[in-house]
């Protein structure tokens, strides 16, 4: 861990093999500047509109900070367009 980096635990879930959804692609959207973080959802929405045949199977939102910077990441796990 980087010196000065803070971590915080949150709620999560655990999937078993029976309910695990398969994915073959991952898309990560991230931003550190305040204005960029404020528009991150719009970037995700635009990407989803541009990829209507991609099936999202899971999404993880991660926030990390140190003394000077804040980073927001939205990670999308999906089944890539086929055909």
C-alpha angles and dihedrals in degrees: 000000000000113000110262093020114137124210129196129188122223139178118293142160138238122220124208124216089259096061100029112124117220121237132179100186140045128200120192124197116188140168137177102182115085095234092048091049089053091057098041093100090054090053091051091048092050091050091050090051090050091051105044094156094055112100113216110217101173141003130199124192115200129186122188132175144181129183093289111018139051123199127195120194130183113195118194122196112198149159106254120235110277123211 
